[in-house]
Amino acid sequence: MNYLEFEKSLAEIEGKATELRAMARANPEMDVAHEATALDQKAEKLLRDLYKGLTPWRKCQVARHPDRPHCKDYIDALFTEYTPLAGDRNFADDHAVMGGLARLDDQPVVVIGQEKGTDTQSRLERNFGMARPEGYRKAIRLMDMAHRFGLPVITLVDTPGAYPGKGAEERGQAEAIARCTQKCLEIGVPMVSVVIGEGGSGGAVALATANRVAMLEHSVYSVISPEGCASILWKDSEKMREAAEALRLTAQDLHKLGVIDRIIPEPLGGAQRGRAVTIKAVGAATKAMLREMQGKDAATLVAERRRKFLNMGAHGLAA
């Protein structure tokens, strides 16, 4: 288990319980059941207290937790007959974006998502979930296919933002993001997006301009990272806590503002402590959101999607 900075006291208690049980296994005559159970109860109470009122900055930390389920985990668990498509037919295949044809409860769909990787090698290969232009052009290719064959599109968003490197900019990063967002607004099929970790800037919007947008309880979605915001506003990245408060980036804030449609609950302690439960909850929410759009024709779906995003500014002003 990887522990976050604010979970240090929890790590100590759970570590002591683990040590006691290890000692008991090494020496069967030792009876540590009572002490270990007491530590477990203390740890559970502390865990509840820690997660009862997470600050926006702590939610950012939870959203970035390395043990949270990633896009590949959701695809492996929720979809059958997944057939990945590679490349943008122009430059290269961007491993930060994965997607292809699949079935969700026997319904043919197109699934697209950003994958951060799980270890050093895969994180480097996936560029930590930061897509280059070819990644967004791959997503456009997949959405075109979904539109052509009348398949619902499901996107799983988890990125700190699009990759800002020199090569990406030279190959038209901003244009690729804009065209991907435009494609989201054009396709005449149901589109559902779930922010499963970080939803950072235009890199997230390019896959999240959907009919229905959901967020996991401890995920975040913002125009810029708290560190980036603090560097710009206060010339001090250490003021990321204040920036996180100001950005209104939590699922709870964004639901109140009308930016997202639903919040998907996470297990106590975050998705990383109940991966299977979280994945199941995302699957159930995705199916429910798709059912809400059953029977709607292409023109209605496109019109509702456009109206949803055009109304966001008006909603914010009214709030």
Secondary structure as the mmCIF struct_conf table of DSSP 4:
data_model
#
loop_
_struct_conf.conf_type_id
_struct_conf.id
_struct_conf.beg_label_comp_id
_struct_conf.beg_label_asym_id
_struct_conf.beg_label_seq_id
_struct_conf.end_label_comp_id
_struct_conf.end_label_asym_id
_struct_conf.end_label_seq_id
HELX_RH_3T_P HELX_RH_3T_P1 GLU A 5 GLU A 7
HELX_RH_AL_P HELX_RH_AL_P1 LYS A 8 ALA A 26
TURN_TY1_P TURN_TY1_P1 PRO A 28 GLU A 29
HELX_RH_AL_P HELX_RH_AL_P2 ALA A 33 LYS A 52
TURN_TY1_P TURN_TY1_P2 GLY A 53 GLY A 53
HELX_RH_AL_P HELX_RH_AL_P3 PRO A 56 ALA A 63
TURN_TY1_P TURN_TY1_P3 ARG A 64 ARG A 64
TURN_TY1_P TURN_TY1_P4 PRO A 66 ASP A 67
BEND BEND1 ARG A 68 ARG A 68
HELX_RH_AL_P HELX_RH_AL_P4 CYS A 71 LEU A 78
STRN STRN1 THR A 80 PRO A 84
BEND BEND2 ARG A 89 PHE A 91
TURN_TY1_P TURN_TY1_P5 HIS A 95 ALA A 96
STRN STRN2 VAL A 97 LEU A 104
TURN_TY1_P TURN_TY1_P6 ASP A 105 ASP A 106
STRN STRN3 GLN A 107 GLN A 114
BEND BEND3 THR A 118 ASP A 119
HELX_RH_AL_P HELX_RH_AL_P5 THR A 120 GLU A 125
TURN_TY1_P TURN_TY1_P7 ARG A 126 ARG A 126
HELX_RH_3T_P HELX_RH_3T_P2 ASN A 127 GLY A 129
HELX_RH_AL_P HELX_RH_AL_P6 PRO A 133 PHE A 149
TURN_TY1_P TURN_TY1_P8 GLY A 150 GLY A 150
STRN STRN4 VAL A 153 THR A 159
BEND BEND4 PRO A 160 PRO A 160
BEND BEND5 ALA A 162 ALA A 162
HELX_RH_AL_P HELX_RH_AL_P7 LYS A 166 GLU A 170
TURN_TY1_P TURN_TY1_P9 ARG A 171 GLY A 172
HELX_RH_AL_P HELX_RH_AL_P8 GLN A 173 GLU A 186
BEND BEND6 VAL A 189 VAL A 189
STRN STRN5 MET A 191 GLY A 200
HELX_RH_AL_P HELX_RH_AL_P9 SER A 201 ALA A 208
BEND BEND7 ALA A 210 ASN A 211
STRN STRN6 ARG A 212 LEU A 216
TURN_TY1_P TURN_TY1_P10 GLU A 217 HIS A 218
STRN STRN7 VAL A 220 SER A 222
BEND BEND8 VAL A 223 ILE A 224
HELX_RH_AL_P HELX_RH_AL_P10 PRO A 226 TRP A 234
BEND BEND9 LYS A 235 LYS A 235
HELX_RH_3T_P HELX_RH_3T_P3 SER A 237 LYS A 239
HELX_RH_AL_P HELX_RH_AL_P11 MET A 240 LEU A 247
TURN_TY1_P TURN_TY1_P11 ARG A 248 ARG A 248
STRN STRN8 THR A 250 THR A 250
HELX_RH_AL_P HELX_RH_AL_P12 ALA A 251 LEU A 257
TURN_TY1_P TURN_TY1_P12 GLY A 258 GLY A 258
BEND BEND10 VAL A 259 VAL A 259
BEND BEND11 ASP A 261 ASP A 261
STRN STRN9 ARG A 262 ILE A 264
TURN_TY1_P TURN_TY1_P13 LEU A 268 GLY A 269
HELX_RH_3T_P HELX_RH_3T_P4 ALA A 271 ARG A 273
HELX_RH_AL_P HELX_RH_AL_P13 ARG A 275 ARG A 291
TURN_TY1_P TURN_TY1_P14 GLU A 292 GLY A 295
HELX_RH_AL_P HELX_RH_AL_P14 ALA A 298 ALA A 318
#
